[in-house]
């Protein structure tokens, strides 16, 4: 009786754990499963497909891990007992064929998505892409709009249904630029330029973040990404241009020097109406040795 009671408790706990896991995965708080762009949608589909394929093995194994000990427990005298049994062709076929087929399926999916979801690949659209230069700093994000001649700290805005090409670098340790609801993350590395193409299909304010630990102020390294209409975007650009702040070598150095303040508090959203058009290039070349004539 005690054995049966323990088994029932185990089954109940396992059921609660499985239901909790399913609830967590499909919860609206899981932003990866609430995408707002074509790249995010494709990645969500890839995650679900991969999990379901692997579940073909995982679910039967979990079932057998409970069923076999229960059926062949010491107190069950009715269980079939074959001490000389050692081989089954049918079992061998199943345990080898199914995993091989799953591996082949996952391999094909990986091969196809490695190209279709390449973060550097341009998104097809009848609208021209908007370029945003991204600089990871300690511990804030600098965004430069070269086509608009403006820059911001910890906030970006872009039109809905228009591709955005992010050019990403770092002026500090390696970091990672990530807007979960829109899709791929890309690493930001000093002296290098990485590229990421994203697009929002719905209006909204999405949380951007660093996905790579970069020091004491890492928890404050997040920003807001506003997906708006074309008219609202132009209004936002006008608002930034009216700020009167200028991002030149002096003001940029000030951003670098006050990094210690962002260890405990996040840098406030800041607008720059004018920016040095070569600022992004200069930041990269500072680490490549070009500025020093090397």
N, C-alpha and C positions, 0 to 999 in steps of 0.2 A: 504493500500500500504506500509505503514511504517513497519507493522508487517511482511509482505512477504519479504521486503528488509532485515530486521534483521535476519530472518530465513536463507536467502540465504548466508548472511555473516557468520553466525554461521556454516552452512554446509561447506562452503569453508575453514574456519579456522580449522574445525575438520578434513577435508580431508587432509589438509596440515600437520597437526599434526600427523595423522596416517601414511602418507607417510614418514614423517621425522623419525618416530619411526621405521618403517620397514627398512628404509635405514640405520639407526644407528645400528640396530640389526645385519644386514647382511653385514655391512661394514667390509673390510679387516683389519681395525684398531681394531676391536673387536677380540682380540687374542683368547678369549674363543671359538669363532666360526671359528677359523683357527688352529685347533689342529694338532700337529705333532707327535702324539703317540697314541697307542691303548687306553690308559686310557682317554686321552683327547677326542678321537673320541666317546667313549662310553658316556662320560659326555655331549658332545654336543648333541648327539642323545637323551639323557634323558631330557635335557633342552627343546629341540624343541618339543618332544612328550608331555611333561607336559604342555607347553604353548598352543599347538594345542588342547589338551583335554579341558583345561580351557577356550579356545576361543569359544568352543561350547556354553558356557553360556554367556561369556563376550560380544561377537559380537552381538547376538540378543538383549541383554539388552541395549547396546549402541544404536542400531538401534531404539528400542522402546522408549528410552529416548528422541529421536528426533521426531520420527514419531507420537507418541500419542499426545504430546503437539501441534504439527502442525495440526493433523487431528481434534482434539477436541478443537481447539482454539475458543474463544468467537465469532469471526467474521464468523466462518464457520457454517452457518445455516443449511447446508445439512447433517451434522454429525448426526449419529443415537443417540437418547437420550432415555435411559432406567433408569429412577430414581429408580425403584423398583428392578432392577437386583442385585443379591447378590451372586450367586453361579453358577459354571460351572464345572461339573465333568471332562470334557476333559482338561480344564486348570489345574485343580488340579493334574491330572495324569501326565501332561507334566512337571509342575514345581516341582514335587516331584520325578518322575521316572528318568528324565535326570540327575539331580545333584547326585542322589544316584548311578547311573551307572558310572558316572564320578569318584566319590569318590572310588568306588570299583576298577575301572581301575587304578587309581593313587595309591591306596593301594597295589595292586598286584605289580605294577612297583616298588614302594618303597621297598617292601619286597624283591624282587629279586635283585635289585641293591644294597641293603644294604649289601649283601653278595658278589656279583660279583665285586663291586667297593670298597670293603673294602681296604683302603690304605695300610694295613699291609699284605694283601694277596700277595703271590709271583706270579710273572708273568710267565706263562708257556713258556719255550723256550728251545731250544737244546744247548744254550750257558749258562755257569755259570754266576750268577749275580755278578756285580761289587759292592763292598761295599764302601760307602763314608760316613764318620762320619761328621756330621754337628753341629757346635756350634754357636748359636746366641750370639753375643757380642754387646756392646755399641760402635759404631753403624756400625757394619761390620759383615761379615760372615767368619768363619774359617772352612775350609774343610780339613779333614784328610783322606788320602788313606792308610789304615793299611796294605793292601796287597803290596803296592808299597813303603811304608816307606817315603812318602812325604806329604806335606801340602801346602795349598794355602789360600790366603785371597781374597775374592770377585771374584773368578773365578773357574769354574770347567770344566772338559772335560771328555767325556765318549764316547765309541763306539756306532754307530748306530746299532739298532736291537739287542742290548744286554741289558738285564734287569739290572737296577741299584737299589740297596737297600740302601736307605738313613737311617742312624741312627741319630736321631735328638735330641738335648738337648739345654739348654740355660745356659749361665754363667751370666745372667742378668735377667731382668723382662721377663714375658711370651711374646713369639713372635710367628710368624707363617711363616713357610717355604713354598714358593709357586713359581712354574714355570708354569704360566698359560697355555702355549701351550702344555705342557706335561700332565697336569692333576691335581690331588688332591693337596690341601694344608694340611699341618699337623702342629699342634702346637708344639712349642719348649718351654719346661718348665724346670726350674732349678731342679736338683736332679732326673730327670726322663729321660728315653730314649723312644722316639717314633719312629715308623718305617713307612717308606713310600716306596712303590715300583713303579717305573716309567720306561718307555722305550721310546726312540725316534725312529721314523720310517723314518725320513728324516734328512739329514745333514743340519746343520744351527747353527746360534748363537741365543739362546733364552734368553729372559730377565727373570731373577729370582728376587724375591722381598720378602719383609716382608708384610704380609697381616694383621698385627695386630699392632696398634699404640704402640710404645715403648719409646717415649720420644722426646726430642728436635731434635735429629739427625735422626729421623725416615725416613725423605725424602731421606737421603743418603744411606739407607740400602737396596741396590740392587746389583745384581751381574750378571755376564755373564755365561751362560751354553752353552758350545760348544759340539755339537753332530757331531762326525767326524768318519772317517774310522778307522779300527784297526791299520793300519800303522801310520796314523796321530796321533792317541792316544799315541802310543809308542814313537813317536817323541816328543810329548808334555811332556810325563813323563821324557824323557831324558833331555829336556830343563829345567824342574823344578829341576831335580837332579844336574844340572850344576850351579845352582844359588849360592851355597855355604852357604846359610843361614841355621841356625840350630834352630829348634823350641824345646827349652828345657824350664825348669821352669823359667829361667831368662828372655828369650826372650818372653815367654808367658805373664809374668807379665808386661813386657814393653807394650805389646798390650793392656792389661787391663788399665794400667796407662795413656796411651795417648788417651783414649776414648773421652776426652773433645775436641780433635782436630777434631773429626768427626761430631761435631754438625753443623759445617758450611761447611765442605768439606768432600767429600767421601775419605775413606782410599784407597790408590793406590793398585792395584793388586800386590800381593807379593807372592814369591815362597820360600818354605823351602825344601831344599834337604834332610834334615834329621829331624825326629820327634820322640819324646819320644813315644814308642809303647803303653804306659799306659796313655797318655795324656788325651784321651777322658774319660777313666774310672776314672781318678783322678778328672776331672772336675765335673762329676756326684757325686762322693763320697764326694766332698767338701761340698755339700748341704745335703747329707744323714746322715752325722755324723760319717761315717765309719772311716775317717781319724783321727777323734778326739777320737776314741775308744768308741763312745757312742752306 
